[in-house]
Amino acid sequence: MGNLVETIVEQARESPDRDAMVFRGETWTYEELVGAIDAFAGGLTERGFEGSRVALYLPNVPPFVIGFHGTLQAGGQVVPMNPQYRAREIEHLLADSGAEVVVTLTDLAPVVRKVASATDVEEIVTIDGTSDDTTGFRAFLGDPGNAMADVDGDELAVLPYTSGTTGRPKGVQLSHDNLAGNAKQMVQALPDGVRPSDRVLGVLPLFHIYGMNVVMNVALFGGGTFYPLPAWDVDEAVDLIEDAELTFLNGVPAMFNEIVNHPEADTFDLSSVRFAGVGGAGIPREVATSFEETFDIKLYEGYGLTETSPVTHFNSPNWGRRVGSIGKTLPGIQAEIVDGSFTEVPPVEEGPVDEEAADLDEITGELVVAGPNVMKGYLGLGEANEDAFTEAGGTRWFHTGDLGYHDEDGFFYVVDRKKHMILSKGYNVYPREVEELLFEHPEIADAAVVGKPDEEYGELVKAFVVPTPDADLDPDGVQEFALANLAPYKHPREVEVVDELPRTTTGKVKKHELTG
């Protein structure tokens, strides 16, 4: 496929005056965006950084979009970094990746400077001002007319790092073909693709694969207009949707939960939205149902991982939607449910099953996937790569670490993370099943369930719950509610009421931070 930036250049050739990006009143046409990308590539080349790794330590702002594609045009590789990370966290990412240039905010430059001597960083570019040892973004830009780097589609394009909840973050090697192919698959899976008139909300973090590829690249590859927002704020996002009449809303479950629980939700006008997609984690059915009933917008769930560029499954309107399912595989992607000996677990007749009545241990296994979207491997981690892949039947399968089942119609269902399963007195308890029930409680706005070490149970089920506004939530009442609706071994033996749950910037609950 070659350099993925060529797809955006093609859009500029076809429609140079069409709006490509809008940020707080400033607009870039496709011709202007491609020109800015070219200038950034020129800045790298003129300073001898063509083919180098460039770290983007930024929120969702136009220089991220420009720096991302400009780096690829110059034949380099992008290292996206969470702007909330501090010195200790970015030191590992910079040293491990070998990044030589960092593009960041003036306020974050001291964080980079603090660790630069332990890394290969040679230049710090700041987008909002300069100091003695940094270069301003505009000053960094080079002359126009730079060539598109001739790269093979299998060459490394982006090196995002996993969240590192179970150890040091691992560099995920994604190629041009991985990213461009998966973005184009998503354009094909969307209802009517991406139209030139589509306006796409870009509030999911661009340093994360979901915001980077499913939102930013899908919008630009499809010829739509991308509206980045630096951070999630429900009021600002809804105002932008209403004022600009945005048509695409992609989010994580926590975002949709905040929308439906907002005290003024019934006044929100989301009528311009023709497509709403959710991913990053499984969305509780109660939250999805509430969103759909409140706004009369269907919410389409998908599934993927950083290692798969990211989307493998999707409830596309083009091939059917099944509530409670992560959907069917995208064309060209294979998926199976396997047991511990890598034998395929047979599908159920039709899902979703009644998880309370079904024997989940009989129908579930680990979800494994294969396809052109799957990463090349983790950077420099041979043992981790051996654990991540299994060669079987001539196919290289990637282990997702998620437990699930599938049905005869080709729909897949994720029950929980393999590492989150609770073993209580010999019984397997899947936290997501308990969480789904807790979301049905009228006084619970958010919930997470974890296993707590216990001498009697091995692990007991503990729930952390966030009450709805003005609710007087009684932990004993929550236990009674669960016991009335779940088998006794599944109900929470402990319930703790908290103001909020710790979440990553992409909305996933940090369960490793929830302890007794």
C-alpha positions as CSV (number, residue, x, y, z in Angstrom):
1,M,0.0,0.0,0.0
2,G,3.0,2.3,0.6
3,N,3.0,5.5,2.7
4,L,-0.4,5.9,4.3
5,V,-0.2,9.7,3.9
6,E,-0.7,9.3,0.2
7,T,-4.4,8.7,1.0
8,I,-4.8,12.2,2.4
9,V,-2.9,13.7,-0.6
10,E,-5.3,12.0,-2.9
11,Q,-8.2,13.7,-1.1
12,A,-6.4,17.0,-1.5
13,R,-6.0,16.4,-5.3
14,E,-9.7,15.6,-5.7
15,S,-11.1,18.3,-3.4
16,P,-8.5,20.9,-2.4
17,D,-11.0,23.4,-1.1
18,R,-13.0,21.0,1.1
19,D,-12.6,21.5,4.8
20,A,-10.3,18.9,6.3
21,M,-9.9,20.1,9.9
22,V,-11.6,22.7,12.2
23,F,-10.2,23.7,15.6
24,R,-11.9,26.4,17.7
25,G,-12.8,28.6,14.7
26,E,-9.7,28.0,12.6
27,T,-10.1,25.9,9.4
28,W,-7.7,24.0,7.2
29,T,-8.8,22.9,3.8
30,Y,-7.4,19.6,2.4
31,E,-4.9,21.6,0.3
32,E,-3.8,23.6,3.4
33,L,-3.5,20.5,5.6
34,V,-1.4,18.7,3.0
35,G,0.7,21.8,2.7
36,A,1.3,21.9,6.5
37,I,2.1,18.2,6.6
38,D,4.6,18.8,3.8
39,A,6.2,21.7,5.6
40,F,6.7,19.6,8.8
41,A,8.3,16.8,6.7
42,G,10.6,19.5,5.3
43,G,11.5,20.7,8.7
44,L,12.6,17.1,9.7
45,T,14.5,16.7,6.5
46,E,16.3,20.0,6.6
47,R,17.5,19.2,10.2
48,G,18.6,15.7,9.3
49,F,15.7,13.9,11.0
50,E,14.2,12.2,7.9
51,G,13.5,8.6,8.8
52,S,13.7,9.3,12.5
53,R,11.3,8.6,15.3
54,V,9.3,11.6,16.4
55,A,7.4,11.7,19.8
56,L,4.2,13.6,19.8
57,Y,3.6,14.6,23.5
58,L,0.4,16.5,22.8
59,P,-3.3,16.7,23.4
60,N,-5.7,16.8,20.5
61,V,-4.6,19.9,18.7
62,P,-3.8,20.5,15.0
63,P,0.0,20.2,15.4
64,F,-0.6,16.5,16.4
65,V,-2.4,15.9,13.1
66,I,0.3,17.8,11.1
67,G,3.2,16.2,13.0
68,F,1.8,12.7,12.8
69,H,1.4,12.7,9.0
70,G,4.5,14.9,8.4
71,T,6.7,12.4,10.2
72,L,5.4,9.6,8.0
73,Q,5.8,11.7,4.8
74,A,9.5,12.1,5.8
75,G,9.8,8.3,6.2
76,G,9.9,8.5,10.0
77,Q,7.9,6.8,12.7
78,V,5.5,8.4,15.2
79,V,5.8,7.7,19.0
80,P,2.5,9.0,20.5
81,M,2.7,9.9,24.2
82,N,0.0,10.7,26.7
83,P,0.3,14.4,27.7
84,Q,-0.7,13.4,31.2
85,Y,2.5,11.3,31.6
86,R,5.2,12.7,33.8
87,A,9.0,12.4,33.6
88,R,9.4,8.8,34.9
89,E,6.8,7.5,32.4
90,I,8.0,9.3,29.3
91,E,11.7,8.4,30.0
92,H,10.9,4.8,29.4
93,L,9.0,5.6,26.2
94,L,11.6,7.9,24.8
95,A,14.6,5.7,25.7
96,D,12.9,2.5,24.5
97,S,11.7,4.0,21.2
98,G,14.9,5.9,20.4
99,A,12.9,9.1,19.5
100,E,15.1,12.0,18.5
101,V,12.5,14.8,18.2
102,V,9.7,15.6,20.7
103,V,6.8,17.9,19.8
104,T,5.1,19.2,22.9
105,L,3.6,22.1,24.8
106,T,5.8,24.7,26.4
107,D,4.5,23.6,29.8
108,L,5.6,20.1,29.1
109,A,9.1,20.9,27.7
110,P,10.7,20.8,31.2
111,V,9.4,17.3,31.7
112,V,11.2,16.3,28.4
113,R,14.3,18.3,29.4
114,K,14.5,16.4,32.7
115,V,14.9,13.0,31.0
116,A,16.6,14.0,27.7
117,S,20.1,13.1,28.8
118,A,19.0,9.5,29.3
119,T,17.4,9.3,25.9
120,D,18.3,10.0,22.2
121,V,16.3,13.2,22.1
122,E,18.1,15.9,20.2
123,E,15.4,18.5,19.6
124,I,12.3,19.7,21.5
125,V,9.7,21.5,19.4
126,T,7.0,23.5,21.2
127,I,3.7,24.5,19.6
128,D,2.8,27.4,21.9
129,G,6.0,29.4,22.5
130,T,9.8,28.8,22.8
131,S,12.6,28.9,25.3
132,D,16.4,28.9,25.0
133,D,16.6,25.2,24.2
134,T,13.4,24.6,22.2
135,T,12.2,25.4,18.7
136,G,8.8,26.9,18.0
137,F,6.5,24.8,15.8
138,R,6.3,27.4,13.0
139,A,10.0,28.0,13.0
140,F,10.6,24.3,12.7
141,L,8.5,24.0,9.5
142,G,10.6,23.7,6.3
143,D,10.2,24.8,2.7
144,P,7.4,23.2,0.6
145,G,7.8,20.7,-2.2
146,N,9.1,17.7,-0.2
147,A,9.0,14.2,-1.7
148,M,6.8,11.6,-0.2
149,A,9.1,9.0,1.4
150,D,9.0,5.8,-0.6
151,V,8.3,3.2,2.1
152,D,7.1,-0.4,1.9
153,G,3.7,-0.9,3.4
154,D,5.1,-3.4,5.8
155,E,7.5,-0.8,7.3
156,L,7.0,0.6,10.8
157,A,4.8,3.7,10.9
158,V,3.7,4.2,14.5
159,L,5.0,2.9,17.8
160,P,2.2,3.4,20.4
161,Y,2.8,2.0,23.9
162,T,0.4,-0.2,25.8
163,S,-1.0,1.1,29.1
164,G,1.4,-0.9,31.2
165,T,-1.1,-1.9,33.8
166,T,0.7,-5.2,34.3
167,G,4.2,-4.0,33.9
168,R,6.3,-1.6,31.8
169,P,4.5,-0.3,28.7
170,K,5.4,-2.3,25.6
171,G,6.0,-0.7,22.2
172,V,3.5,-1.9,19.6
173,Q,5.0,-2.0,16.1
174,L,2.3,-1.0,13.6
175,S,3.0,-0.7,9.9
176,H,1.6,1.6,7.2
177,D,-0.4,-1.3,5.9
178,N,-1.7,-2.1,9.4
179,L,-3.1,1.4,9.9
180,A,-4.2,2.4,6.4
181,G,-5.8,-1.0,5.8
182,N,-7.8,-1.0,9.1
183,A,-8.9,2.7,8.6
184,K,-10.1,1.9,5.1
185,Q,-11.9,-1.2,6.4
186,M,-13.8,1.0,8.9
187,V,-14.8,3.5,6.2
188,Q,-16.3,0.5,4.3
189,A,-18.0,-0.8,7.4
190,L,-19.7,2.5,8.2
191,P,-23.2,3.3,6.9
192,D,-22.6,5.0,3.5
193,G,-18.9,5.2,4.4
194,V,-17.6,8.7,5.2
195,R,-19.3,11.4,3.1
196,P,-17.7,14.8,2.2
197,S,-20.4,16.4,4.3
198,D,-19.5,14.4,7.4
199,R,-18.1,16.3,10.4
200,V,-16.3,14.1,12.9
201,L,-15.9,14.8,16.7
202,G,-12.2,14.1,17.6
203,V,-12.3,14.1,21.4
204,L,-10.8,10.6,21.9
205,P,-7.1,11.0,22.7
206,L,-5.0,11.0,19.5
207,F,-2.1,9.3,21.3
208,H,-4.4,6.3,21.6
209,I,-5.0,4.0,18.7
210,Y,-8.8,4.4,18.8
211,G,-8.7,8.2,18.4
212,M,-5.7,8.1,16.1
213,N,-6.9,5.6,13.5
214,V,-10.7,5.0,13.9
215,V,-11.4,8.7,14.3
216,M,-8.7,10.9,12.8
217,N,-7.5,8.7,10.0
218,V,-11.0,7.4,9.1
219,A,-12.3,11.0,8.9
220,L,-9.4,12.2,6.7
221,F,-9.2,9.0,4.5
222,G,-12.9,9.3,3.9
223,G,-12.8,13.0,2.9
224,G,-14.7,14.3,5.9
225,T,-13.9,17.1,8.3
226,F,-12.1,16.4,11.6
227,Y,-12.9,18.5,14.7
228,P,-10.3,17.8,17.4
229,L,-10.9,18.7,21.0
230,P,-8.0,18.6,23.5
231,A,-10.0,16.9,26.3
232,W,-13.3,15.3,27.1
233,D,-15.8,17.7,28.7
234,V,-19.4,16.7,28.2
235,D,-20.7,20.3,28.0
236,E,-18.0,21.5,25.5
237,A,-18.5,18.4,23.4
238,V,-22.3,18.7,23.2
239,D,-22.0,22.4,22.4
240,L,-19.7,21.6,19.5
241,I,-22.0,18.8,18.2
242,E,-24.9,21.3,18.3
243,D,-23.1,24.3,16.9
244,A,-21.2,22.6,14.1
245,E,-23.9,19.9,13.5
246,L,-21.4,17.1,13.8
247,T,-22.5,13.8,12.2
248,F,-20.0,11.3,13.8
249,L,-19.7,10.7,17.5
250,N,-17.2,8.1,18.6
251,G,-16.6,7.4,22.3
252,V,-15.8,5.1,25.1
253,P,-18.5,3.8,27.5
254,A,-17.6,6.4,30.2
255,M,-18.4,9.2,27.8
256,F,-21.8,7.9,26.9
257,N,-22.5,7.2,30.6
258,E,-21.7,10.9,31.4
259,I,-23.9,12.1,28.6
260,V,-27.0,10.1,29.8
261,N,-26.4,11.0,33.5
262,H,-25.9,14.7,32.8
263,P,-28.6,16.7,34.7
264,E,-29.5,18.5,31.4
265,A,-29.4,15.5,29.1
266,D,-33.0,15.9,28.1
267,T,-32.1,19.3,26.6
268,F,-29.2,18.1,24.5
269,D,-29.7,18.3,20.7
270,L,-27.8,15.5,19.1
271,S,-30.1,15.2,16.0
272,S,-27.3,15.9,13.6
273,V,-25.4,12.7,14.6
274,R,-26.0,10.0,12.0
275,F,-23.5,7.6,13.5
276,A,-22.5,6.9,17.1
277,G,-19.8,4.3,17.8
278,V,-18.5,2.9,21.1
279,G,-15.4,0.9,21.8
280,G,-12.4,0.8,24.1
281,A,-14.2,-1.4,26.6
282,G,-17.6,-3.2,26.8
283,I,-20.5,-0.8,27.3
284,P,-23.1,-1.8,29.9
285,R,-26.4,-2.6,28.2
286,E,-28.2,-0.3,30.5
287,V,-26.0,2.7,29.4
288,A,-26.4,1.8,25.7
289,T,-30.2,1.5,26.1
290,S,-30.5,4.7,28.0
291,F,-28.5,6.6,25.3
292,E,-30.6,5.2,22.5
293,E,-33.9,5.9,24.2
294,T,-32.9,9.4,25.2
295,F,-31.5,10.6,21.8
296,D,-33.1,8.2,19.3
297,I,-29.6,7.3,18.0
298,K,-28.4,3.7,17.6
299,L,-25.1,3.0,19.3
300,Y,-22.9,0.7,17.4
301,E,-20.3,-1.3,19.4
302,G,-17.0,-2.5,18.1
303,Y,-13.9,-4.2,19.5
304,G,-10.2,-4.0,19.0
305,L,-6.8,-3.5,20.6
306,T,-3.7,-1.4,20.1
307,E,-2.0,-4.5,18.7
308,T,-4.7,-4.9,16.0
309,S,-4.7,-1.3,14.7
310,P,-7.3,-1.5,16.4
311,V,-10.6,-2.8,15.0
312,T,-11.3,-6.5,14.6
313,H,-15.0,-6.7,15.2
314,F,-17.9,-4.3,14.6
315,N,-21.7,-4.2,14.7
316,S,-21.9,-2.6,11.2
317,P,-25.3,-1.6,9.9
318,N,-24.0,-3.0,6.6
319,W,-24.0,-6.6,8.0
320,G,-26.2,-6.5,11.0
321,R,-26.2,-5.4,14.6
322,R,-26.8,-7.5,17.7
323,V,-27.1,-5.7,21.1
324,G,-24.6,-7.2,23.6
325,S,-22.3,-8.4,20.9
326,I,-19.0,-6.8,19.8
327,G,-20.1,-7.7,16.2
328,K,-18.7,-9.7,13.4
329,T,-15.2,-9.6,12.1
330,L,-14.2,-7.0,9.6
331,P,-13.6,-8.4,6.1
332,G,-10.1,-10.0,5.9
333,I,-9.9,-10.6,9.6
334,Q,-10.1,-14.1,11.3
335,A,-11.2,-14.8,14.8
336,E,-11.7,-17.9,16.9
337,I,-12.6,-18.8,20.5
338,V,-10.1,-21.3,21.9
339,D,-9.6,-23.3,25.1
340,G,-6.3,-23.7,27.0
341,S,-5.1,-26.3,24.5
342,F,-5.9,-24.0,21.6
343,T,-8.8,-26.1,20.5
344,E,-11.7,-24.2,19.1
345,V,-14.7,-23.9,21.4
346,P,-18.0,-24.6,19.4
347,P,-20.4,-21.7,18.9
348,V,-23.7,-21.4,20.6
349,E,-26.8,-21.4,18.4
350,E,-27.6,-17.7,18.9
351,G,-26.4,-15.0,21.3
352,P,-26.4,-13.2,23.5
353,V,-27.0,-16.0,26.0
354,D,-28.5,-15.6,29.4
355,E,-25.3,-15.5,31.3
356,E,-27.0,-16.3,34.5
357,A,-28.5,-19.5,33.1
358,A,-25.7,-20.6,30.8
359,D,-22.6,-22.5,31.9
360,L,-20.1,-19.8,30.7
361,D,-17.2,-22.1,31.4
362,E,-18.5,-24.5,28.8
363,I,-19.1,-22.0,26.0
364,T,-16.3,-19.4,26.6
365,G,-12.6,-19.4,25.7
366,E,-10.0,-16.9,24.7
367,L,-10.6,-14.7,21.7
368,V,-7.7,-15.0,19.2
369,V,-7.5,-13.0,16.0
370,A,-5.4,-12.9,12.8
371,G,-5.2,-10.6,9.8
372,P,-3.3,-7.9,8.0
373,N,-4.2,-5.5,10.8
374,V,-2.2,-7.4,13.5
375,M,1.0,-5.8,14.7
376,K,4.4,-6.8,13.6
377,G,5.3,-7.5,17.3
378,Y,6.4,-5.8,20.5
379,L,9.6,-3.8,20.1
380,G,12.6,-5.7,21.3
381,L,10.6,-8.2,23.5
382,G,11.1,-11.7,22.2
383,E,9.6,-13.5,25.1
384,A,6.5,-11.3,25.1
385,N,6.1,-11.9,21.4
386,E,6.3,-15.7,21.9
387,D,3.5,-15.4,24.5
388,A,1.4,-13.1,22.3
389,F,1.3,-15.4,19.2
390,T,0.4,-19.0,18.4
391,E,1.1,-20.5,15.0
392,A,-1.7,-23.0,14.1
393,G,-3.0,-24.3,10.8
394,G,-0.6,-22.0,8.9
395,T,-2.0,-18.9,10.6
396,R,-0.3,-16.6,13.1
397,W,-2.9,-16.0,15.8
398,F,-2.7,-13.1,18.3
399,H,-3.9,-13.7,21.9
400,T,-6.2,-10.9,22.9
401,G,-6.4,-11.9,26.6
402,D,-10.2,-11.5,26.4
403,L,-12.7,-14.3,27.3
404,G,-15.8,-14.7,25.2
405,Y,-18.0,-16.9,23.0
406,H,-19.5,-16.7,19.5
407,D,-22.7,-17.9,17.8
408,E,-23.6,-19.6,14.6
409,D,-24.5,-16.3,13.0
410,G,-20.9,-15.1,13.3
411,F,-21.4,-12.7,16.2
412,F,-18.8,-12.6,19.0
413,Y,-19.4,-11.7,22.6
414,V,-16.7,-10.7,25.2
415,V,-17.4,-11.8,28.7
416,D,-14.4,-10.3,30.5
417,R,-10.7,-9.9,30.5
418,K,-8.9,-13.1,31.2
419,K,-6.9,-11.5,34.0
420,H,-10.0,-10.0,35.6
421,M,-11.9,-13.2,36.2
422,I,-12.5,-13.9,39.9
423,L,-12.1,-17.4,41.3
424,S,-14.3,-17.5,44.4
425,K,-14.6,-20.7,46.3
426,G,-13.9,-22.6,43.1
427,Y,-16.4,-20.7,41.0
428,N,-15.5,-18.5,38.1
429,V,-17.1,-15.0,38.5
430,Y,-17.0,-12.7,35.5
431,P,-16.9,-9.1,36.8
432,R,-18.6,-7.7,33.8
433,E,-21.8,-9.7,34.4
434,V,-22.0,-8.3,37.9
435,E,-21.3,-4.8,36.7
436,E,-24.1,-5.1,34.1
437,L,-26.5,-5.8,36.9
438,L,-25.3,-2.9,39.1
439,F,-25.8,-0.5,36.2
440,E,-29.5,-1.4,36.4
441,H,-29.7,-0.1,40.0
442,P,-31.6,3.2,39.8
443,E,-29.2,4.9,42.3
444,I,-25.9,3.7,40.7
445,A,-24.2,5.9,38.0
446,D,-21.0,3.9,37.7
447,A,-19.6,0.6,38.9
448,A,-16.6,-1.7,38.9
449,V,-16.2,-5.2,40.3
450,V,-12.8,-6.7,41.3
451,G,-11.6,-9.8,43.2
452,K,-10.2,-9.2,46.7
453,P,-7.9,-11.8,48.2
454,D,-9.6,-13.6,51.1
455,E,-8.6,-16.6,53.2
456,E,-12.1,-18.2,53.1
457,Y,-13.1,-17.5,49.5
458,G,-9.7,-17.3,47.8
459,E,-11.1,-14.2,46.2
460,L,-14.3,-12.5,47.2
461,V,-16.3,-10.3,44.9
462,K,-16.1,-6.6,45.8
463,A,-18.0,-3.8,44.1
464,F,-17.1,-0.1,43.9
465,V,-20.1,2.0,43.1
466,V,-20.7,5.7,42.3
467,P,-24.1,7.0,43.3
468,T,-26.3,9.1,41.0
469,P,-26.6,12.8,42.0
470,D,-28.5,13.3,45.3
471,A,-28.8,9.5,45.9
472,D,-28.4,8.1,49.4
473,L,-26.9,4.8,48.3
474,D,-26.9,2.1,51.0
475,P,-24.1,-0.6,50.5
476,D,-26.3,-3.2,52.2
477,G,-29.1,-2.4,49.8
478,V,-26.8,-2.9,46.9
479,Q,-25.8,-6.3,48.2
480,E,-29.5,-7.3,48.6
481,F,-30.2,-6.1,45.1
482,A,-27.4,-8.2,43.7
483,L,-28.3,-11.3,45.8
484,A,-31.9,-11.1,44.5
485,N,-30.7,-11.2,40.9
486,L,-27.5,-13.3,40.9
487,A,-26.4,-16.7,42.1
488,P,-25.2,-16.3,45.7
489,Y,-21.5,-17.0,44.8
490,K,-21.6,-14.0,42.3
491,H,-23.0,-11.3,44.5
492,P,-20.6,-8.7,46.0
493,R,-19.5,-9.6,49.5
494,E,-18.3,-6.1,49.9
495,V,-19.6,-2.8,48.5
496,E,-17.8,0.5,48.7
497,V,-19.4,3.7,47.7
498,V,-16.9,6.1,46.0
499,D,-17.2,9.6,44.4
500,E,-15.6,8.4,41.1
501,L,-13.7,5.4,39.6
502,P,-10.1,5.8,38.5
503,R,-10.0,5.7,34.8
504,T,-7.4,6.0,32.0
505,T,-7.7,8.8,29.6
506,T,-9.5,6.4,27.2
507,G,-12.1,5.6,29.8
508,K,-11.0,2.2,31.0
509,V,-11.3,1.6,34.7
510,K,-7.9,1.1,36.4
511,K,-8.9,-2.0,38.2
512,H,-5.4,-2.5,39.5
513,E,-5.9,0.7,41.6
514,L,-9.1,-0.7,43.2
515,T,-8.2,-2.6,46.3
516,G,-9.8,-3.4,49.6
